[in-house]
Amino acid sequence: MKNLKKAIFAISAILTFSFAQKTFAAEFSEAENTLISEIFDFRLTLRSYATADECIEKIISYRESINEKINSFSEEAQIVCTNMLATAQYNCEYEKDMHSPKMEPILRPQYERLTKYSAGKTAETLNPWFVLTSADITNSMMQFLPRSASITVGLQEKKDYAVVVKNNPQMPFALTLSGWWYYYAPAVGGGSNSKAGEFFKKAQKYAVSSYDKYYCNINLAQFYFEQKDTQKCGIYMEEAEKVLPGTRYIELLKKMNKIGYSLFDYNMNSRREKIDKKLLKQ
């Protein structure tokens, strides 16, 4: 009987320890989550401006206006907010010149900060917004990293996205980034256009915010363009335009589609210059 009691006690102790050791993703405060949503809204408004230079001015001004609020947040939430703004500014510089010397200085300090903070942590313990916005920064930084590092990072991202999607199956931003990963990854590394399409469809299905509706419809439209389904491409491009009419971004995509290229092509450095030259001839 004594041995049985000891065994039960031991099992109970193990289970108690296991539950105590179970890790959960960091929760953000209401104020932190609210500002993240507001930054997404702000990033969408950037599409309404006439030039990339004007967008950059707006980003710098906006960041200055919310710096004090950001600095009152947890470090993890701070990094999420600055990730989002750095990505927006990088995208504007990339739009102007894909070889701009200003891009790396925007990304590297942010990349180093998020890398230092996430050391020893996993996608299970980090807030999903941290995982996703950090992946955005990292993906843009890959062009400035050794190729061996890029491969390692890319494979880890696939696992991290899977964790976030498993825990947040209706999160459009997570579904979108998963779709981009499967689209660009080589088949030998796990890439799949059909899987990418499924993620883009789910992202569009669950989109609620204006930001998500705008970009999820665009991504799905461009996916259908790649599938030679111009009718569905047109339908989803129209849905995106309903969210934010008359943007130069959608006009650019329409011009690219007209000469046979998609957003997926344009985001590849190896094709960007060729597309830009053809666009200039229009």
ZADO-1210 file (C-alpha; in nm, 4 decimals, padded with zeros to 6 digits):
<atoms>
<atom x="00.0000" y="00.0000" z="00.0000" code="MET" pos="1"/>
<atom x="00.2835" y="00.2369" z="00.0864" code="LYS" pos="2"/>
<atom x="00.4438" y="00.1712" z="-00.2499" code="ASN" pos="3"/>
<atom x="00.1115" y="00.2388" z="-00.4252" code="LEU" pos="4"/>
<atom x="00.0701" y="00.5700" z="-00.2401" code="LYS" pos="5"/>
<atom x="00.4253" y="00.6670" z="-00.3318" code="LYS" pos="6"/>
<atom x="00.3572" y="00.5847" z="-00.6973" code="ALA" pos="7"/>
<atom x="00.0358" y="00.7904" z="-00.7003" code="ILE" pos="8"/>
<atom x="00.2149" y="01.0798" z="-00.5326" code="PHE" pos="9"/>
<atom x="00.4982" y="01.0622" z="-00.7849" code="ALA" pos="10"/>
<atom x="00.2594" y="01.0610" z="-01.0819" code="ILE" pos="11"/>
<atom x="00.0642" y="01.3513" z="-00.9314" code="SER" pos="12"/>
<atom x="00.3850" y="01.5471" z="-00.8824" code="ALA" pos="13"/>
<atom x="00.4926" y="01.4842" z="-01.2411" code="ILE" pos="14"/>
<atom x="00.1550" y="01.5969" z="-01.3784" code="LEU" pos="15"/>
<atom x="00.1553" y="01.9074" z="-01.1603" code="THR" pos="16"/>
<atom x="00.5063" y="01.9932" z="-01.2785" code="PHE" pos="17"/>
<atom x="00.4086" y="01.9344" z="-01.6408" code="SER" pos="18"/>
<atom x="00.1111" y="02.1699" z="-01.6197" code="PHE" pos="19"/>
<atom x="00.3241" y="02.4273" z="-01.4441" code="ALA" pos="20"/>
<atom x="00.5804" y="02.4023" z="-01.7218" code="GLN" pos="21"/>
<atom x="00.3220" y="02.4367" z="-02.0018" code="LYS" pos="22"/>
<atom x="00.3908" y="02.7584" z="-02.1894" code="THR" pos="23"/>
<atom x="00.1428" y="02.9970" z="-02.3422" code="PHE" pos="24"/>
<atom x="00.1821" y="03.2777" z="-02.5936" code="ALA" pos="25"/>
<atom x="00.2262" y="03.6195" z="-02.4375" code="ALA" pos="26"/>
<atom x="-00.0964" y="03.8178" z="-02.4085" code="GLU" pos="27"/>
<atom x="-00.0982" y="04.1858" z="-02.4978" code="PHE" pos="28"/>
<atom x="-00.2952" y="04.4474" z="-02.3088" code="SER" pos="29"/>
<atom x="-00.6040" y="04.6106" z="-02.4561" code="GLU" pos="30"/>
<atom x="-00.4050" y="04.9284" z="-02.5227" code="ALA" pos="31"/>
<atom x="-00.1316" y="04.7328" z="-02.7022" code="GLU" pos="32"/>
<atom x="-00.3783" y="04.5426" z="-02.9205" code="ASN" pos="33"/>
<atom x="-00.5675" y="04.8634" z="-02.9975" code="THR" pos="34"/>
<atom x="-00.2558" y="05.0406" z="-03.1218" code="LEU" pos="35"/>
<atom x="-00.1597" y="04.7408" z="-03.3356" code="ILE" pos="36"/>
<atom x="-00.5019" y="04.7622" z="-03.5025" code="SER" pos="37"/>
<atom x="-00.4595" y="05.1370" z="-03.5483" code="GLU" pos="38"/>
<atom x="-00.1205" y="05.0879" z="-03.7130" code="ILE" pos="39"/>
<atom x="-00.2777" y="04.8425" z="-03.9585" code="PHE" pos="40"/>
<atom x="-00.5414" y="05.1057" z="-04.0368" code="ASP" pos="41"/>
<atom x="-00.2680" y="05.3645" z="-04.0840" code="PHE" pos="42"/>
<atom x="-00.0721" y="05.1360" z="-04.3172" code="ARG" pos="43"/>
<atom x="-00.3817" y="05.0974" z="-04.5332" code="LEU" pos="44"/>
<atom x="-00.4208" y="05.4759" z="-04.5658" code="THR" pos="45"/>
<atom x="-00.0718" y="05.4915" z="-04.7165" code="LEU" pos="46"/>
<atom x="-00.2142" y="05.3377" z="-05.0338" code="ARG" pos="47"/>
<atom x="-00.4208" y="05.6525" z="-05.0873" code="SER" pos="48"/>
<atom x="-00.1196" y="05.8832" z="-05.1275" code="TYR" pos="49"/>
<atom x="00.0180" y="05.9798" z="-05.4660" code="ALA" pos="50"/>
<atom x="00.3875" y="05.8943" z="-05.4176" code="THR" pos="51"/>
<atom x="00.6150" y="05.6738" z="-05.2106" code="ALA" pos="52"/>
<atom x="00.7981" y="05.9820" z="-05.0841" code="ASP" pos="53"/>
<atom x="00.4749" y="06.1201" z="-04.9439" code="GLU" pos="54"/>
<atom x="00.4110" y="05.7874" z="-04.7717" code="CYS" pos="55"/>
<atom x="00.7548" y="05.7906" z="-04.6111" code="ILE" pos="56"/>
<atom x="00.6923" y="06.1390" z="-04.4736" code="GLU" pos="57"/>
<atom x="00.3612" y="06.0213" z="-04.3272" code="LYS" pos="58"/>
<atom x="00.5252" y="05.7164" z="-04.1671" code="ILE" pos="59"/>
<atom x="00.7986" y="05.9210" z="-04.0004" code="ILE" pos="60"/>
<atom x="00.5459" y="06.1754" z="-03.8745" code="SER" pos="61"/>
<atom x="00.3064" y="05.9069" z="-03.7490" code="TYR" pos="62"/>
<atom x="00.5813" y="05.7196" z="-03.5683" code="ARG" pos="63"/>
<atom x="00.6864" y="06.0370" z="-03.3885" code="GLU" pos="64"/>
<atom x="00.3266" y="06.0962" z="-03.2814" code="SER" pos="65"/>
<atom x="00.2926" y="05.7514" z="-03.1181" code="ILE" pos="66"/>
<atom x="00.6474" y="05.7008" z="-02.9866" code="ASN" pos="67"/>
<atom x="00.5544" y="05.7894" z="-02.6307" code="GLU" pos="68"/>
<atom x="00.2669" y="05.5428" z="-02.6320" code="LYS" pos="69"/>
<atom x="00.4828" y="05.2668" z="-02.7821" code="ILE" pos="70"/>
<atom x="00.7529" y="05.3217" z="-02.5193" code="ASN" pos="71"/>
<atom x="00.4980" y="05.2578" z="-02.2431" code="SER" pos="72"/>
<atom x="00.4317" y="04.9058" z="-02.3749" code="PHE" pos="73"/>
<atom x="00.5992" y="04.5736" z="-02.2975" code="SER" pos="74"/>
<atom x="00.9157" y="04.5159" z="-02.4998" code="GLU" pos="75"/>
<atom x="00.7446" y="04.2496" z="-02.7081" code="GLU" pos="76"/>
<atom x="00.4594" y="04.4837" z="-02.8025" code="ALA" pos="77"/>
<atom x="00.7072" y="04.7644" z="-02.8709" code="GLN" pos="78"/>
<atom x="00.8875" y="04.5438" z="-03.1210" code="ILE" pos="79"/>
<atom x="00.5600" y="04.4506" z="-03.2916" code="VAL" pos="80"/>
<atom x="00.4660" y="04.8164" z="-03.3410" code="CYS" pos="81"/>
<atom x="00.8092" y="04.9183" z="-03.4673" code="THR" pos="82"/>
<atom x="00.8228" y="04.6068" z="-03.6896" code="ASN" pos="83"/>
<atom x="00.5039" y="04.7216" z="-03.8603" code="MET" pos="84"/>
<atom x="00.6271" y="05.0755" z="-03.9173" code="LEU" pos="85"/>
<atom x="00.9724" y="04.9647" z="-04.0346" code="ALA" pos="86"/>
<atom x="00.8145" y="04.7227" z="-04.2827" code="THR" pos="87"/>
<atom x="00.5910" y="05.0000" z="-04.4170" code="ALA" pos="88"/>
<atom x="00.8873" y="05.2336" z="-04.4663" code="GLN" pos="89"/>
<atom x="01.0960" y="04.9589" z="-04.6256" code="TYR" pos="90"/>
<atom x="00.8142" y="04.8823" z="-04.8706" code="ASN" pos="91"/>
<atom x="00.8047" y="05.2464" z="-04.9758" code="CYS" pos="92"/>
<atom x="01.1795" y="05.2546" z="-05.0356" code="GLU" pos="93"/>
<atom x="01.1567" y="04.9269" z="-05.2280" code="TYR" pos="94"/>
<atom x="00.8787" y="05.0726" z="-05.4411" code="GLU" pos="95"/>
<atom x="01.1006" y="05.3684" z="-05.5324" code="LYS" pos="96"/>
<atom x="01.4162" y="05.1669" z="-05.5979" code="ASP" pos="97"/>
<atom x="01.4672" y="04.7957" z="-05.5383" code="MET" pos="98"/>
<atom x="01.8387" y="04.8657" z="-05.4873" code="HIS" pos="99"/>
<atom x="01.7921" y="05.1599" z="-05.2528" code="SER" pos="100"/>
<atom x="02.0803" y="05.1892" z="-05.0004" code="PRO" pos="101"/>
<atom x="01.8241" y="05.3139" z="-04.7468" code="LYS" pos="102"/>
<atom x="01.6505" y="04.9770" z="-04.7115" code="MET" pos="103"/>
<atom x="01.9052" y="04.7880" z="-04.5031" code="GLU" pos="104"/>
<atom x="01.9461" y="05.0694" z="-04.2432" code="PRO" pos="105"/>
<atom x="01.5686" y="05.0598" z="-04.1919" code="ILE" pos="106"/>
<atom x="01.5595" y="04.6840" z="-04.1427" code="LEU" pos="107"/>
<atom x="01.8825" y="04.5855" z="-03.9698" code="ARG" pos="108"/>
<atom x="01.8335" y="04.7594" z="-03.6304" code="PRO" pos="109"/>
<atom x="01.4834" y="04.6130" z="-03.6126" code="GLN" pos="110"/>
<atom x="01.6077" y="04.2681" z="-03.7158" code="TYR" pos="111"/>
<atom x="01.8824" y="04.2733" z="-03.4547" code="GLU" pos="112"/>
<atom x="01.6425" y="04.3828" z="-03.1821" code="ARG" pos="113"/>
<atom x="01.3815" y="04.1168" z="-03.2559" code="LEU" pos="114"/>
<atom x="01.6501" y="03.8485" z="-03.2918" code="THR" pos="115"/>
<atom x="01.7976" y="03.9365" z="-02.9533" code="LYS" pos="116"/>
<atom x="01.4573" y="03.9437" z="-02.7857" code="TYR" pos="117"/>
<atom x="01.3375" y="03.6128" z="-02.9338" code="SER" pos="118"/>
<atom x="01.6561" y="03.4186" z="-02.8519" code="ALA" pos="119"/>
<atom x="01.5585" y="03.1107" z="-02.6524" code="GLY" pos="120"/>
<atom x="01.1876" y="03.1689" z="-02.7150" code="LYS" pos="121"/>
<atom x="00.9532" y="02.9859" z="-02.9510" code="THR" pos="122"/>
<atom x="00.6403" y="03.0574" z="-03.1519" code="ALA" pos="123"/>
<atom x="00.4438" y="02.8853" z="-02.8753" code="GLU" pos="124"/>
<atom x="00.5580" y="03.1392" z="-02.6145" code="THR" pos="125"/>
<atom x="00.5705" y="03.4544" z="-02.8262" code="LEU" pos="126"/>
<atom x="00.2637" y="03.6611" z="-02.9090" code="ASN" pos="127"/>
<atom x="00.1387" y="03.5747" z="-03.2603" code="PRO" pos="128"/>
<atom x="00.1742" y="03.9374" z="-03.3693" code="TRP" pos="129"/>
<atom x="00.5402" y="03.9237" z="-03.2697" code="PHE" pos="130"/>
<atom x="00.5947" y="03.6039" z="-03.4701" code="VAL" pos="131"/>
<atom x="00.4232" y="03.7387" z="-03.7820" code="LEU" pos="132"/>
<atom x="00.5554" y="04.0949" z="-03.7902" code="THR" pos="133"/>
<atom x="00.9058" y="03.9688" z="-03.7111" code="SER" pos="134"/>
<atom x="00.8772" y="03.7291" z="-04.0041" code="ALA" pos="135"/>
<atom x="00.7890" y="04.0274" z="-04.2227" code="ASP" pos="136"/>
<atom x="01.1093" y="04.2023" z="-04.1169" code="ILE" pos="137"/>
<atom x="01.3155" y="03.8856" z="-04.1547" code="THR" pos="138"/>
<atom x="01.1808" y="03.8088" z="-04.5023" code="ASN" pos="139"/>
<atom x="01.2819" y="04.1543" z="-04.6190" code="SER" pos="140"/>
<atom x="01.6233" y="04.1172" z="-04.4523" code="MET" pos="141"/>
<atom x="01.7029" y="03.7904" z="-04.6280" code="MET" pos="142"/>
<atom x="01.8565" y="03.9744" z="-04.9236" code="GLN" pos="143"/>
<atom x="02.1171" y="04.1140" z="-04.6829" code="PHE" pos="144"/>
<atom x="02.1881" y="03.7820" z="-04.5052" code="LEU" pos="145"/>
<atom x="02.4164" y="03.4937" z="-04.6090" code="PRO" pos="146"/>
<atom x="02.2312" y="03.2415" z="-04.8263" code="ARG" pos="147"/>
<atom x="02.2837" y="02.9634" z="-04.5706" code="SER" pos="148"/>
<atom x="02.1134" y="03.1741" z="-04.3042" code="ALA" pos="149"/>
<atom x="01.8232" y="03.2499" z="-04.5361" code="SER" pos="150"/>
<atom x="01.7522" y="02.8800" z="-04.5908" code="ILE" pos="151"/>
<atom x="01.7580" y="02.8065" z="-04.2175" code="THR" pos="152"/>
<atom x="01.5346" y="03.1024" z="-04.1411" code="VAL" pos="153"/>
<atom x="01.2907" y="03.0087" z="-04.4175" code="GLY" pos="154"/>
<atom x="01.2425" y="02.6563" z="-04.2847" code="LEU" pos="155"/>
<atom x="01.1907" y="02.7851" z="-03.9314" code="GLN" pos="156"/>
<atom x="00.9309" y="03.0328" z="-04.0534" code="GLU" pos="157"/>
<atom x="00.7241" y="02.7498" z="-04.1996" code="LYS" pos="158"/>
<atom x="00.7104" y="02.5872" z="-03.8563" code="LYS" pos="159"/>
<atom x="00.6327" y="02.9156" z="-03.6819" code="ASP" pos="160"/>
<atom x="00.3496" y="02.9986" z="-03.9205" code="TYR" pos="161"/>
<atom x="00.2043" y="02.6518" z="-03.8620" code="ALA" pos="162"/>
<atom x="00.2026" y="02.7111" z="-03.4855" code="VAL" pos="163"/>
<atom x="00.0305" y="03.0484" z="-03.5192" code="VAL" pos="164"/>
<atom x="-00.2304" y="02.9164" z="-03.7639" code="VAL" pos="165"/>
<atom x="-00.3007" y="02.6147" z="-03.5435" code="LYS" pos="166"/>
<atom x="-00.3717" y="02.8424" z="-03.2475" code="ASN" pos="167"/>
<atom x="-00.5403" y="03.1152" z="-03.4577" code="ASN" pos="168"/>
<atom x="-00.7080" y="02.9355" z="-03.7502" code="PRO" pos="169"/>
<atom x="-00.9114" y="03.2409" z="-03.8542" code="GLN" pos="170"/>
<atom x="-00.6320" y="03.5006" z="-03.8417" code="MET" pos="171"/>
<atom x="-00.6060" y="03.6502" z="-04.1939" code="PRO" pos="172"/>
<atom x="-00.2547" y="03.7903" z="-04.1478" code="PHE" pos="173"/>
<atom x="-00.1215" y="03.4490" z="-04.0414" code="ALA" pos="174"/>
<atom x="-00.3012" y="03.2735" z="-04.3262" code="LEU" pos="175"/>
<atom x="-00.1695" y="03.5295" z="-04.5750" code="THR" pos="176"/>
<atom x="00.1940" y="03.4922" z="-04.4706" code="LEU" pos="177"/>
<atom x="00.1544" y="03.1139" z="-04.4828" code="SER" pos="178"/>
<atom x="00.0215" y="03.1482" z="-04.8365" code="GLY" pos="179"/>
<atom x="00.3175" y="03.3614" z="-04.9417" code="TRP" pos="180"/>
<atom x="00.5561" y="03.1070" z="-04.7896" code="TRP" pos="181"/>
<atom x="00.4064" y="02.8134" z="-04.9809" code="TYR" pos="182"/>
<atom x="00.3930" y="03.0129" z="-05.3023" code="TYR" pos="183"/>
<atom x="00.7600" y="03.1144" z="-05.3067" code="TYR" pos="184"/>
<atom x="00.9180" y="02.8095" z="-05.1427" code="ALA" pos="185"/>
<atom x="01.0604" y="02.5573" z="-05.3926" code="PRO" pos="186"/>
<atom x="00.8690" y="02.2308" z="-05.4202" code="ALA" pos="187"/>
<atom x="01.1692" y="02.0389" z="-05.2883" code="VAL" pos="188"/>
<atom x="01.1526" y="02.2516" z="-04.9733" code="GLY" pos="189"/>
<atom x="00.7809" y="02.2029" z="-04.9214" code="GLY" pos="190"/>
<atom x="00.6435" y="02.4770" z="-05.1449" code="GLY" pos="191"/>
<atom x="00.3093" y="02.4256" z="-05.3154" code="SER" pos="192"/>
<atom x="00.0967" y="02.6600" z="-05.5252" code="ASN" pos="193"/>
<atom x="-00.2183" y="02.4665" z="-05.4415" code="SER" pos="194"/>
<atom x="-00.1517" y="02.4990" z="-05.0673" code="LYS" pos="195"/>
<atom x="-00.0754" y="02.8678" z="-05.1146" code="ALA" pos="196"/>
<atom x="-00.4118" y="02.9085" z="-05.2827" code="GLY" pos="197"/>
<atom x="-00.5928" y="02.7393" z="-04.9947" code="GLU" pos="198"/>
<atom x="-00.4332" y="02.9785" z="-04.7474" code="PHE" pos="199"/>
<atom x="-00.5211" y="03.2826" z="-04.9617" code="PHE" pos="200"/>
<atom x="-00.8820" y="03.1637" z="-04.9880" code="LYS" pos="201"/>
<atom x="-00.9104" y="03.1155" z="-04.6123" code="LYS" pos="202"/>
<atom x="-00.7514" y="03.4541" z="-04.5446" code="ALA" pos="203"/>
<atom x="-01.0054" y="03.6236" z="-04.7719" code="GLN" pos="204"/>
<atom x="-01.2906" y="03.4285" z="-04.6131" code="LYS" pos="205"/>
<atom x="-01.2046" y="03.5408" z="-04.2598" code="TYR" pos="206"/>
<atom x="-01.1067" y="03.8992" z="-04.3438" code="ALA" pos="207"/>
<atom x="-01.2998" y="04.1496" z="-04.1312" code="VAL" pos="208"/>
<atom x="-01.0890" y="04.4651" z="-04.1029" code="SER" pos="209"/>
<atom x="-01.0525" y="04.7006" z="-04.3984" code="SER" pos="210"/>
<atom x="-00.6794" y="04.6235" z="-04.4087" code="TYR" pos="211"/>
<atom x="-00.7390" y="04.2492" z="-04.4309" code="ASP" pos="212"/>
<atom x="-01.0213" y="04.2830" z="-04.6840" code="LYS" pos="213"/>
<atom x="-00.8084" y="04.5028" z="-04.9090" code="TYR" pos="214"/>
<atom x="-00.4966" y="04.2879" z="-04.9136" code="TYR" pos="215"/>
<atom x="-00.6632" y="03.9462" z="-04.8901" code="CYS" pos="216"/>
<atom x="-00.8781" y="04.0232" z="-05.1940" code="ASN" pos="217"/>
<atom x="-00.5732" y="04.1471" z="-05.3842" code="ILE" pos="218"/>
<atom x="-00.3689" y="03.8382" z="-05.2969" code="ASN" pos="219"/>
<atom x="-00.6495" y="03.6046" z="-05.3999" code="LEU" pos="220"/>
<atom x="-00.7067" y="03.8004" z="-05.7204" code="ALA" pos="221"/>
<atom x="-00.3397" y="03.7745" z="-05.8123" code="GLN" pos="222"/>
<atom x="-00.3383" y="03.4052" z="-05.7292" code="PHE" pos="223"/>
<atom x="-00.6271" y="03.3515" z="-05.9714" code="TYR" pos="224"/>
<atom x="-00.4409" y="03.5570" z="-06.2316" code="PHE" pos="225"/>
<atom x="-00.1530" y="03.3105" z="-06.1997" code="GLU" pos="226"/>
<atom x="-00.4056" y="03.0302" z="-06.2453" code="GLN" pos="227"/>
<atom x="-00.5242" y="03.1941" z="-06.5718" code="LYS" pos="228"/>
<atom x="-00.8665" y="03.2606" z="-06.4191" code="ASP" pos="229"/>
<atom x="-00.9035" y="03.6240" z="-06.5240" code="THR" pos="230"/>
<atom x="-01.2744" y="03.6321" z="-06.4354" code="GLN" pos="231"/>
<atom x="-01.2143" y="03.5538" z="-06.0679" code="LYS" pos="232"/>
<atom x="-00.9109" y="03.7803" z="-06.0675" code="CYS" pos="233"/>
<atom x="-01.1334" y="04.0667" z="-06.1802" code="GLY" pos="234"/>
<atom x="-01.3988" y="03.9881" z="-05.9186" code="ILE" pos="235"/>
<atom x="-01.1563" y="04.0012" z="-05.6263" code="TYR" pos="236"/>
<atom x="-00.9757" y="04.3078" z="-05.7578" code="MET" pos="237"/>
<atom x="-01.3143" y="04.4827" z="-05.7613" code="GLU" pos="238"/>
<atom x="-01.3749" y="04.3743" z="-05.4011" code="GLU" pos="239"/>
<atom x="-01.0423" y="04.5280" z="-05.2998" code="ALA" pos="240"/>
<atom x="-01.1300" y="04.8518" z="-05.4782" code="GLU" pos="241"/>
<atom x="-01.4551" y="04.8733" z="-05.2827" code="LYS" pos="242"/>
<atom x="-01.2506" y="04.8933" z="-04.9618" code="VAL" pos="243"/>
<atom x="-01.0216" y="05.1712" z="-05.0853" code="LEU" pos="244"/>
<atom x="-01.1083" y="05.3082" z="-05.4302" code="PRO" pos="245"/>
<atom x="-00.8647" y="05.4710" z="-05.6689" code="GLY" pos="246"/>
<atom x="-00.5304" y="05.3595" z="-05.5231" code="THR" pos="247"/>
<atom x="-00.2150" y="05.3713" z="-05.7332" code="ARG" pos="248"/>
<atom x="-00.1308" y="05.0228" z="-05.6009" code="TYR" pos="249"/>
<atom x="-00.4304" y="04.8593" z="-05.7668" code="ILE" pos="250"/>
<atom x="-00.3685" y="05.0609" z="-06.0829" code="GLU" pos="251"/>
<atom x="-00.0113" y="04.9275" z="-06.0887" code="LEU" pos="252"/>
<atom x="-00.1363" y="04.5701" z="-06.0488" code="LEU" pos="253"/>
<atom x="-00.3852" y="04.6141" z="-06.3309" code="LYS" pos="254"/>
<atom x="-00.1103" y="04.7447" z="-06.5590" code="LYS" pos="255"/>
<atom x="00.1117" y="04.4490" z="-06.4677" code="MET" pos="256"/>
<atom x="-00.1690" y="04.2013" z="-06.5286" code="ASN" pos="257"/>
<atom x="-00.2298" y="04.3622" z="-06.8682" code="LYS" pos="258"/>
<atom x="00.1265" y="04.2796" z="-06.9788" code="ILE" pos="259"/>
<atom x="00.1118" y="03.9291" z="-06.8328" code="GLY" pos="260"/>
<atom x="00.2662" y="03.9676" z="-06.4869" code="TYR" pos="261"/>
<atom x="00.1291" y="03.9379" z="-06.1333" code="SER" pos="262"/>
<atom x="00.2070" y="04.0726" z="-05.7888" code="LEU" pos="263"/>
<atom x="00.3962" y="03.7496" z="-05.7245" code="PHE" pos="264"/>
<atom x="00.6261" y="03.8289" z="-06.0153" code="ASP" pos="265"/>
<atom x="00.6779" y="04.1885" z="-05.9077" code="TYR" pos="266"/>
<atom x="00.7883" y="04.0903" z="-05.5589" code="ASN" pos="267"/>
<atom x="01.0754" y="03.8862" z="-05.7002" code="MET" pos="268"/>
<atom x="01.3932" y="04.0879" z="-05.7429" code="ASN" pos="269"/>
<atom x="01.4905" y="03.8703" z="-06.0390" code="SER" pos="270"/>
<atom x="01.1813" y="03.9862" z="-06.2330" code="ARG" pos="271"/>
<atom x="01.1171" y="04.3346" z="-06.0970" code="ARG" pos="272"/>
<atom x="01.3535" y="04.5266" z="-06.3283" code="GLU" pos="273"/>
<atom x="01.2195" y="04.3537" z="-06.6384" code="LYS" pos="274"/>
<atom x="00.8620" y="04.4365" z="-06.5386" code="ILE" pos="275"/>
<atom x="00.9482" y="04.8001" z="-06.4601" code="ASP" pos="276"/>
<atom x="01.1032" y="04.8426" z="-06.8059" code="LYS" pos="277"/>
<atom x="00.7940" y="04.7010" z="-06.9749" code="LYS" pos="278"/>
<atom x="00.5663" y="04.9217" z="-06.7669" code="LEU" pos="279"/>
<atom x="00.7589" y="05.2307" z="-06.8789" code="LEU" pos="280"/>
<atom x="00.6828" y="05.1440" z="-07.2417" code="LYS" pos="281"/>
<atom x="00.3082" y="05.1430" z="-07.1823" code="GLN" pos="282"/>
</atoms>
